[in-house]
Amino acid sequence: MEKENTFSEAIQSETKFASIKDHKIAYRSIGKGLPIILCNRFRGNLDDWDPAFLDALAQKYQVITFNFKGLASSTGTPHETILGFGKDALDLADALNIDKFILGGWSLGGWAAQVLTTEFPNRITHTILIGTKPPGKVSHSMEEIFLKTAYIPDYTLEHETILFFEPTSEISKKAAVESHKRINKRKDKDPKVRPELWEYYAKSHDDYINDPYKSREKLMQTNIPILVISANHEVCFPPENWFELNQKLPTATLITIAQTGHGPQSQYPDMIARYIDDFIETN
């Protein structure tokens, strides 16, 4: 049973800005402890992380969320490569005087996290991947309903349920309602990512599947512990793409959650935070 806290540090957290060369990265930071930097999804802004998930992590860690360059409240021109997206996390760490950190990523943010892990392994202690896919070409594609829904300009609860939960499960549909309420408790909303900027995500996707960094190969040789959290019905990035790499990724642990969808951390914020903490503590 997931707990419902009346006070949320995540909801109350201040949006700050880190100056990075010619632009500013918007970020929020809560909690104390080892730093976890989280990379966001397609169209995601600072408000799109379920505050209950962030609060649960912040009980033991410093949890840092941010907007990629040029998107939502961050300034500058967005990146066209997935490494560029990933390096925003590194630039933010540098600005905050953080040397080594735990790197997390949800969906597209998981692509950025994987490439940053393989390109800057000396900075990353653990990599946490939620609802994402491995680098390079994969055998199992997203379902058509996800692709159609993801590009709707303004999401309703129904759209969120399709995108991030499991519409055939009453448990998941109820969780979608509760997560929607939590996310919308914040009053000072972060700007949405404008539709004319969505093309930068598409360019980064092309870069990711072409894999000029050989990240797929490097993940097979890494010594960085990797936790992959997926769903039994992932309409966006099926876990079968990870199953195919079984016995090829020496440090990867894969968890699939029943009756969930693309955002398991929003359905089970406390449980997913515990999985992450247990993984970090034992690796």
C-alpha positions as CSV (number, residue, x, y, z in Angstrom):
1,M,0.0,0.0,0.0
2,E,1.4,3.4,-1.0
3,K,1.4,6.1,1.6
4,E,-0.1,9.5,1.1
5,N,1.9,12.3,2.7
6,T,0.2,15.6,3.5
7,F,3.4,17.6,3.1
8,S,5.5,17.4,0.0
9,E,9.0,18.8,-0.1
10,A,8.9,18.3,-3.9
11,I,5.8,20.4,-4.3
12,Q,7.2,23.2,-2.1
13,S,10.7,23.1,-3.7
14,E,12.0,26.3,-5.3
15,T,12.9,26.4,-9.0
16,K,16.5,27.6,-9.3
17,F,18.8,28.3,-12.3
18,A,22.3,27.2,-12.9
19,S,24.4,29.4,-15.3
20,I,26.0,27.2,-17.9
21,K,28.1,29.1,-20.5
22,D,25.5,30.8,-22.7
23,H,22.4,29.4,-21.1
24,K,20.6,28.6,-17.9
25,I,19.4,25.2,-16.7
26,A,16.3,25.2,-14.5
27,Y,16.5,22.7,-11.7
28,R,15.0,21.8,-8.3
29,S,16.8,20.0,-5.4
30,I,15.4,18.3,-2.3
31,G,16.7,16.1,0.4
32,K,20.2,15.4,1.6
33,G,22.7,12.6,1.0
34,L,24.3,11.1,-2.1
35,P,23.1,13.1,-5.2
36,I,20.7,11.6,-7.7
37,I,20.3,13.6,-10.9
38,L,17.2,12.6,-12.9
39,C,16.8,13.1,-16.7
40,N,13.2,13.6,-17.9
41,R,11.0,12.2,-20.6
42,F,9.8,13.5,-23.9
43,R,8.0,16.8,-23.3
44,G,8.7,16.5,-19.6
45,N,9.2,19.5,-17.4
46,L,10.0,19.9,-13.7
47,D,6.4,19.3,-12.8
48,D,6.1,16.0,-14.5
49,W,7.9,13.9,-11.9
50,D,5.4,12.6,-9.4
51,P,6.2,14.5,-6.2
52,A,5.5,11.4,-4.1
53,F,8.3,9.6,-5.9
54,L,10.8,12.5,-5.4
55,D,9.8,12.8,-1.8
56,A,10.4,9.1,-1.2
57,L,13.8,9.2,-2.7
58,A,14.7,12.4,-0.8
59,Q,14.3,10.6,2.5
60,K,17.9,9.3,1.9
61,Y,19.3,11.2,-1.1
62,Q,19.7,14.6,-2.6
63,V,17.3,14.5,-5.5
64,I,17.9,16.9,-8.4
65,T,15.5,17.3,-11.3
66,F,16.1,19.6,-14.2
67,N,15.0,20.8,-17.7
68,F,17.1,20.1,-20.7
69,K,18.7,23.1,-22.4
70,G,16.2,25.2,-24.3
71,L,13.2,23.3,-23.0
72,A,10.5,24.4,-20.6
73,S,12.1,27.0,-18.2
74,S,15.7,26.3,-19.3
75,T,17.1,28.8,-21.8
76,G,19.2,28.4,-24.9
77,T,18.9,26.3,-28.1
78,P,17.9,22.7,-27.5
79,H,20.3,19.9,-28.4
80,E,20.1,17.7,-31.5
81,T,22.1,14.8,-30.1
82,I,21.3,12.5,-27.2
83,L,24.8,13.1,-25.8
84,G,24.0,16.8,-25.7
85,F,20.9,16.0,-23.7
86,G,23.0,13.9,-21.3
87,K,25.7,16.4,-20.9
88,D,23.2,18.8,-19.4
89,A,23.2,16.6,-16.3
90,L,27.0,16.7,-16.2
91,D,27.0,20.5,-16.7
92,L,24.5,20.9,-13.9
93,A,26.6,18.6,-11.6
94,D,29.6,20.8,-12.3
95,A,27.7,24.0,-11.6
96,L,26.6,22.5,-8.2
97,N,30.1,21.3,-7.4
98,I,29.1,17.6,-7.5
99,D,31.8,15.3,-8.6
100,K,30.3,11.8,-8.6
101,F,26.6,11.1,-8.7
102,I,23.9,8.6,-9.2
103,L,22.3,9.1,-12.7
104,G,18.7,8.4,-13.4
105,G,16.5,8.7,-16.5
106,W,12.9,8.1,-17.4
107,S,12.0,7.3,-21.1
108,L,14.0,9.7,-23.3
109,G,15.9,10.7,-20.2
110,G,16.9,7.1,-19.9
111,W,18.6,7.4,-23.4
112,A,20.5,10.4,-22.2
113,A,21.5,8.6,-19.0
114,Q,22.8,5.6,-20.8
115,V,25.0,7.6,-23.2
116,L,26.3,9.8,-20.4
117,T,27.1,6.7,-18.4
118,T,29.2,5.2,-21.3
119,E,30.9,8.5,-22.2
120,F,31.7,9.7,-18.6
121,P,31.9,6.6,-16.5
122,N,34.3,8.3,-14.0
123,R,31.5,10.6,-12.9
124,I,28.6,8.1,-12.5
125,T,28.4,5.7,-9.6
126,H,25.1,4.0,-10.5
127,T,22.6,4.3,-13.4
128,I,18.8,4.0,-12.8
129,L,16.7,3.5,-15.9
130,I,12.9,3.7,-15.9
131,G,10.6,3.0,-18.8
132,T,13.3,3.2,-21.5
133,K,15.1,1.2,-24.1
134,P,18.8,0.2,-24.8
135,P,20.9,2.2,-27.3
136,G,20.9,1.3,-31.0
137,K,18.2,-0.5,-33.0
138,V,15.8,-2.6,-31.1
139,S,13.4,-5.4,-32.2
140,H,10.3,-4.4,-30.3
141,S,8.7,-1.0,-31.1
142,M,6.2,1.2,-29.2
143,E,2.5,0.6,-29.8
144,E,0.6,2.9,-32.1
145,I,-1.7,4.1,-29.4
146,F,1.2,5.5,-27.5
147,L,2.6,7.3,-30.5
148,K,-0.7,8.9,-31.4
149,T,-1.4,10.0,-27.8
150,A,2.1,11.3,-27.1
151,Y,1.7,14.1,-29.7
152,I,-1.6,15.4,-28.4
153,P,-0.9,19.0,-27.4
154,D,-2.6,19.0,-24.0
155,Y,-2.8,15.8,-22.0
156,T,-6.0,15.0,-20.0
157,L,-6.2,12.3,-17.3
158,E,-7.3,9.9,-19.9
159,H,-4.2,10.6,-22.0
160,E,-2.0,10.2,-19.0
161,T,-3.5,6.9,-18.2
162,I,-2.8,5.6,-21.7
163,L,0.7,7.0,-21.8
164,F,2.0,6.2,-18.3
165,F,-0.3,3.6,-16.7
166,E,-2.1,0.4,-17.7
167,P,-5.7,1.3,-18.9
168,T,-6.9,-2.4,-18.6
169,S,-6.0,-2.5,-14.9
170,E,-8.4,-1.0,-12.3
171,I,-5.4,-0.8,-9.9
172,S,-3.4,1.2,-12.4
173,K,-6.3,3.5,-13.4
174,K,-6.9,4.4,-9.7
175,A,-3.2,5.1,-9.3
176,A,-3.3,7.4,-12.4
177,V,-6.0,9.5,-10.7
178,E,-4.0,9.8,-7.5
179,S,-0.8,10.7,-9.4
180,H,-2.6,13.3,-11.5
181,K,-3.9,14.9,-8.3
182,R,-0.4,15.0,-6.7
183,I,1.3,16.5,-9.7
184,N,-1.4,19.2,-10.0
185,K,-1.1,20.4,-6.4
186,R,1.8,22.6,-7.3
187,K,0.7,26.2,-7.9
188,D,3.7,27.8,-9.6
189,K,3.7,25.7,-12.7
190,D,6.8,25.2,-14.9
191,P,6.2,26.2,-18.6
192,K,5.4,23.3,-20.9
193,V,7.7,22.4,-23.7
194,R,6.5,24.2,-26.8
195,P,5.4,22.1,-29.8
196,E,7.8,23.7,-32.2
197,L,10.6,22.4,-30.1
198,W,9.5,18.7,-30.1
199,E,11.6,18.2,-33.3
200,Y,14.7,18.3,-31.2
201,Y,13.6,15.1,-29.4
202,A,13.2,13.4,-32.7
203,K,16.7,14.4,-33.8
204,S,18.1,13.0,-30.5
205,H,16.2,9.8,-31.1
206,D,17.8,9.4,-34.6
207,D,21.2,9.9,-32.9
208,Y,20.4,7.4,-30.2
209,I,19.4,4.6,-32.5
210,N,22.3,5.2,-34.8
211,D,24.5,5.0,-31.7
212,P,27.7,6.7,-33.0
213,Y,29.0,6.5,-29.4
214,K,28.9,2.7,-29.4
215,S,27.0,2.9,-26.1
216,R,25.4,-0.5,-26.6
217,E,28.8,-2.1,-26.9
218,K,30.2,-0.1,-24.0
219,L,27.3,-1.1,-21.7
220,M,28.3,-4.7,-22.3
221,Q,31.7,-3.8,-20.8
222,T,30.8,-1.3,-18.1
223,N,31.4,-1.9,-14.4
224,I,28.8,0.6,-13.4
225,P,25.7,-1.0,-11.7
226,I,22.6,-0.5,-13.8
227,L,19.0,-0.9,-12.6
228,V,16.3,-1.1,-15.3
229,I,12.7,-0.7,-14.1
230,S,10.0,-1.6,-16.6
231,A,6.4,-2.8,-16.8
232,N,4.8,-6.0,-17.9
233,H,2.8,-4.0,-20.5
234,E,5.1,-1.2,-21.6
235,V,3.3,0.5,-24.5
236,C,6.3,2.7,-25.3
237,F,9.5,0.7,-24.7
238,P,8.8,-3.0,-24.2
239,P,11.0,-4.8,-21.7
240,E,11.6,-7.5,-24.3
241,N,14.3,-5.3,-25.8
242,W,16.2,-5.7,-22.5
243,F,15.4,-9.5,-22.3
244,E,17.3,-9.8,-25.6
245,L,20.4,-8.5,-23.9
246,N,20.2,-11.1,-21.1
247,Q,23.7,-12.3,-20.1
248,K,25.3,-9.6,-22.2
249,L,25.0,-6.7,-19.7
250,P,27.3,-7.7,-16.8
251,T,26.0,-5.2,-14.3
252,A,22.3,-4.8,-15.2
253,T,19.4,-5.8,-13.0
254,L,15.9,-5.8,-14.7
255,I,12.7,-5.4,-12.7
256,T,9.2,-5.6,-14.4
257,I,6.2,-4.4,-12.5
258,A,2.8,-6.1,-12.9
259,Q,-0.3,-4.1,-14.0
260,T,1.8,-0.9,-14.7
261,G,2.7,1.0,-17.8
262,H,5.4,3.5,-18.9
263,G,5.6,5.4,-15.6
264,P,5.8,2.8,-12.8
265,Q,7.3,5.4,-10.4
266,S,4.1,7.3,-10.6
267,Q,1.9,4.3,-9.8
268,Y,4.1,3.0,-7.0
269,P,6.3,5.9,-5.9
270,D,7.3,4.4,-2.5
271,M,8.0,0.9,-3.8
272,I,10.1,2.1,-6.8
273,A,12.1,4.4,-4.5
274,R,12.7,1.4,-2.2
275,Y,13.9,-0.7,-5.1
276,I,16.3,2.1,-6.1
277,D,17.6,2.5,-2.6
278,D,18.1,-1.3,-2.1
279,F,19.9,-1.5,-5.4
280,I,22.2,1.4,-4.5
281,E,22.9,0.0,-1.0
282,T,23.8,-3.5,-2.3
283,N,25.9,-2.3,-5.3
